[in-house]
């Protein structure tokens, strides 16, 4: 099974007038131990998770992405930050 890339996903949604919802998570302000609870409380329409911030400590983004991927199959996209 081939998955669509981000551009294809966004393009298809635009053509079909389908709404997408991305949630931005700042690794500097997000407690890792609350990942599972946070993901359970996301709006049902959430289609993507953006991870990043402007002043993120080294390694925090990677740790958060790994933790998020333990609990969801939603696409995780790095937003400008420490990477």
TORKOL-4160 file (C-alpha; in steps of 0.2 Angstrom, whole numbers, padded with zeros to 4 digits, m for minus):
83
<pt num="1" X="0000" Y="0000" Z="0000"/>
<pt num="2" X="0007" Y="0017" Z="m0005"/>
<pt num="3" X="0004" Y="0032" Z="0006"/>
<pt num="4" X="0002" Y="0049" Z="m0001"/>
<pt num="5" X="0014" Y="0063" Z="0002"/>
<pt num="6" X="0010" Y="0079" Z="0010"/>
<pt num="7" X="0008" Y="0089" Z="m0006"/>
<pt num="8" X="m0004" Y="0075" Z="m0013"/>
<pt num="9" X="m0014" Y="0075" Z="0003"/>
<pt num="10" X="m0016" Y="0094" Z="0003"/>
<pt num="11" X="m0020" Y="0095" Z="m0015"/>
<pt num="12" X="m0033" Y="0082" Z="m0015"/>
<pt num="13" X="m0041" Y="0090" Z="0000"/>
<pt num="14" X="m0042" Y="0106" Z="m0009"/>
<pt num="15" X="m0050" Y="0099" Z="m0025"/>
<pt num="16" X="m0063" Y="0089" Z="m0014"/>
<pt num="17" X="m0065" Y="0105" Z="m0003"/>
<pt num="18" X="m0062" Y="0094" Z="0012"/>
<pt num="19" X="m0056" Y="0102" Z="0028"/>
<pt num="20" X="m0040" Y="0097" Z="0036"/>
<pt num="21" X="m0035" Y="0101" Z="0054"/>
<pt num="22" X="m0017" Y="0102" Z="0060"/>
<pt num="23" X="m0012" Y="0104" Z="0078"/>
<pt num="24" X="0004" Y="0112" Z="0082"/>
<pt num="25" X="0014" Y="0105" Z="0097"/>
<pt num="26" X="0028" Y="0115" Z="0104"/>
<pt num="27" X="0041" Y="0103" Z="0112"/>
<pt num="28" X="0048" Y="0116" Z="0124"/>
<pt num="29" X="0031" Y="0118" Z="0132"/>
<pt num="30" X="0024" Y="0100" Z="0130"/>
<pt num="31" X="0026" Y="0087" Z="0145"/>
<pt num="32" X="0030" Y="0071" Z="0137"/>
<pt num="33" X="0021" Y="0061" Z="0150"/>
<pt num="34" X="0005" Y="0069" Z="0144"/>
<pt num="35" X="0006" Y="0063" Z="0126"/>
<pt num="36" X="m0007" Y="0049" Z="0126"/>
<pt num="37" X="m0019" Y="0060" Z="0135"/>
<pt num="38" X="m0016" Y="0075" Z="0124"/>
<pt num="39" X="m0019" Y="0064" Z="0108"/>
<pt num="40" X="m0035" Y="0056" Z="0115"/>
<pt num="41" X="m0042" Y="0074" Z="0118"/>
<pt num="42" X="m0038" Y="0080" Z="0100"/>
<pt num="43" X="m0053" Y="0085" Z="0090"/>
<pt num="44" X="m0059" Y="0071" Z="0079"/>
<pt num="45" X="m0056" Y="0080" Z="0063"/>
<pt num="46" X="m0037" Y="0082" Z="0067"/>
<pt num="47" X="m0028" Y="0076" Z="0051"/>
<pt num="48" X="m0010" Y="0080" Z="0055"/>
<pt num="49" X="0001" Y="0085" Z="0070"/>
<pt num="50" X="0014" Y="0098" Z="0067"/>
<pt num="51" X="0029" Y="0098" Z="0080"/>
<pt num="52" X="0041" Y="0113" Z="0082"/>
<pt num="53" X="0045" Y="0129" Z="0091"/>
<pt num="54" X="0056" Y="0144" Z="0090"/>
<pt num="55" X="0068" Y="0140" Z="0105"/>
<pt num="56" X="0067" Y="0121" Z="0107"/>
<pt num="57" X="0081" Y="0113" Z="0117"/>
<pt num="58" X="0092" Y="0101" Z="0107"/>
<pt num="59" X="0084" Y="0084" Z="0105"/>
<pt num="60" X="0067" Y="0089" Z="0112"/>
<pt num="61" X="0058" Y="0088" Z="0095"/>
<pt num="62" X="0065" Y="0071" Z="0091"/>
<pt num="63" X="0059" Y="0065" Z="0108"/>
<pt num="64" X="0042" Y="0072" Z="0106"/>
<pt num="65" X="0040" Y="0065" Z="0089"/>
<pt num="66" X="0045" Y="0047" Z="0094"/>
<pt num="67" X="0033" Y="0048" Z="0109"/>
<pt num="68" X="0018" Y="0054" Z="0098"/>
<pt num="69" X="0022" Y="0040" Z="0085"/>
<pt num="70" X="0019" Y="0028" Z="0100"/>
<pt num="71" X="0001" Y="0033" Z="0101"/>
<pt num="72" X="m0005" Y="0038" Z="0084"/>
<pt num="73" X="m0003" Y="0035" Z="0066"/>
<pt num="74" X="m0008" Y="0053" Z="0061"/>
<pt num="75" X="0006" Y="0061" Z="0050"/>
<pt num="76" X="0018" Y="0071" Z="0061"/>
<pt num="77" X="0026" Y="0085" Z="0052"/>
<pt num="78" X="0041" Y="0095" Z="0058"/>
<pt num="79" X="0037" Y="0113" Z="0059"/>
<pt num="80" X="0052" Y="0126" Z="0059"/>
<pt num="81" X="0061" Y="0125" Z="0075"/>
<pt num="82" X="0077" Y="0116" Z="0081"/>
<pt num="83" X="0078" Y="0105" Z="0066"/>
